[in-house]
Amino acid sequence: MPPAQPSLRWEGDAIVALDQRALPLDRRMLRLATVDDVIDAIATLAVRGAPAIGLAGAMGVALSAFEHCRPGTAGTCAEAVHLDAQRLIAARPTAVNLAWAVRRALERVPEGADAVLRETTAMLQEDITTNRTMVGHAVDTVLAHTPDRPLRVLTHCNTGRLATAAVGTALGTIVALAAAGRIAEVLVGETRPLLQGARLTTWELAEAGVAHRLCVDSAPAAAMSRGLVDCVLVGADRITANGDVANKIGTYSLAVAAAHHRIPFIVVAPESSWDRSLADGSSILIEERDDDEVTGFGPVKSAPPGTRTYNPAFDVTPAQLITAIVSEHGAHRPER
């Protein structure tokens, strides 16, 4: 596996990240120098993917600590940083990685801003190591559930290096399978309304030289019925104690179709995506986003003015529909 290139980094006194809103047409870098910059980048999906927004949130805590924790501010430092941390967590409420990473960074605030930054740097390196280990387990899990030949895999949203520190989760698994000669073709869901699959996953697969086709979001069940899919691989933004999985909207329908066609449905996500404080998926807060994302794309409007929308960013897939959930600790198989 080639050396990992982090998707975001600390440089000088700011966070530097690739602006995912501009891809694939423009490779534009963002410099996030304040907590407000980080919140805006997360909320507008300039930085996205559960592990990546967790890391950005932790670095946001470091920015806050450097702003508020100066000599003579011991009485107000912790309070100010905690308030910023709550704003960071609220930027995207469904992905548990964000709250997990922000709270971990907060634990270092009493030691000073430099300690917070050291912790976030360690978290970035840990994420790369975690992804490599997790991908290894996921490759073994896929091969244990699929025919012994090059595979046709369906994926949804973007779960590659753009969504993590580096390497990726489900998409990282696909790239690793391709490197081993075990991928015939990847079907990539568009992932409406913001087209993370069409814009980002196809871009990553093209860079990696993996054969792929873009798939209309309403076509996967038809593709499965025609024998074009051997396995479905997706990521996760939150996993509850019983194995229910919150992921990008459209994942649940893929799982239903895969179960009907008896196709393995495998989730690849780090341990930090588990939220065992929730018994099942009914308690997961699902983020709903602006009407503008559905009524048009960019400046082009496709619906009449004033059209109301149902625009959840995520849905919940019941554990019974999942073949395996793979983390850095190995494969967990919910009772089907």
HUQUISUL-V801380 format. One record per residue. RES is the residue in one small letter. SS is DSSP state (a for helix, b for strand, c for the rest). Layout:
res->[RES | RES]
ss->[SS | SS]
//
This chain:
res->[m | p | p | a | q | p | s | l | r | w | e | g | d | a | i | v | a | l | d | q | r | a | l | p | l | d | r | r | m | l | r | l | a | t | v | d | d | v | i | d | a | i | a | t | l | a | v | r | g | a | p | a | i | g | l | a | g | a | m | g | v | a | l | s | a | f | e | h | c | r | p | g | t | a | g | t | c | a | e | a | v | h | l | d | a | q | r | l | i | a | a | r | p | t | a | v | n | l | a | w | a | v | r | r | a | l | e | r | v | p | e | g | a | d | a | v | l | r | e | t | t | a | m | l | q | e | d | i | t | t | n | r | t | m | v | g | h | a | v | d | t | v | l | a | h | t | p | d | r | p | l | r | v | l | t | h | c | n | t | g | r | l | a | t | a | a | v | g | t | a | l | g | t | i | v | a | l | a | a | a | g | r | i | a | e | v | l | v | g | e | t | r | p | l | l | q | g | a | r | l | t | t | w | e | l | a | e | a | g | v | a | h | r | l | c | v | d | s | a | p | a | a | a | m | s | r | g | l | v | d | c | v | l | v | g | a | d | r | i | t | a | n | g | d | v | a | n | k | i | g | t | y | s | l | a | v | a | a | a | h | h | r | i | p | f | i | v | v | a | p | e | s | s | w | d | r | s | l | a | d | g | s | s | i | l | i | e | e | r | d | d | d | e | v | t | g | f | g | p | v | k | s | a | p | p | g | t | r | t | y | n | p | a | f | d | v | t | p | a | q | l | i | t | a | i | v | s | e | h | g | a | h | r | p | e | r]
ss->[c | c | c | c | c | c | c | b | b | b | b | c | c | b | b | b | b | b | c | c | c | c | c | c | c | c | c | c | b | b | b | b | c | c | a | a | a | a | a | a | a | a | a | c | c | c | c | c | c | a | a | a | a | a | a | a | a | a | a | a | a | a | a | a | a | a | a | a | c | c | c | c | c | a | a | a | a | a | a | a | a | a | a | a | a | a | a | a | a | a | c | c | c | c | c | a | a | a | a | a | a | a | a | a | a | a | c | c | a | a | a | c | a | a | a | a | a | a | a | a | a | a | a | a | a | a | a | a | a | a | a | a | a | a | a | a | a | a | a | a | a | a | a | a | c | c | c | c | c | c | b | b | b | b | b | c | c | c | c | c | a | a | a | c | c | c | c | c | c | a | a | a | a | a | a | a | a | a | a | c | c | c | b | b | b | b | b | b | b | c | c | c | c | c | c | a | a | a | a | a | a | a | a | a | a | a | a | a | c | c | c | b | b | b | b | c | c | c | c | a | a | a | a | a | a | c | c | c | c | c | b | b | b | b | c | c | c | b | b | b | c | c | c | c | b | b | b | b | c | c | a | a | a | a | a | a | a | a | a | a | c | c | c | b | b | b | b | b | c | c | a | a | a | b | b | c | c | c | c | c | a | a | a | c | c | c | c | b | c | c | c | a | a | a | a | b | b | c | c | b | b | c | c | c | c | c | c | c | c | c | c | b | c | b | b | b | b | c | a | a | a | c | c | b | b | b | b | c | c | b | b | b | c | c | c | c]
//
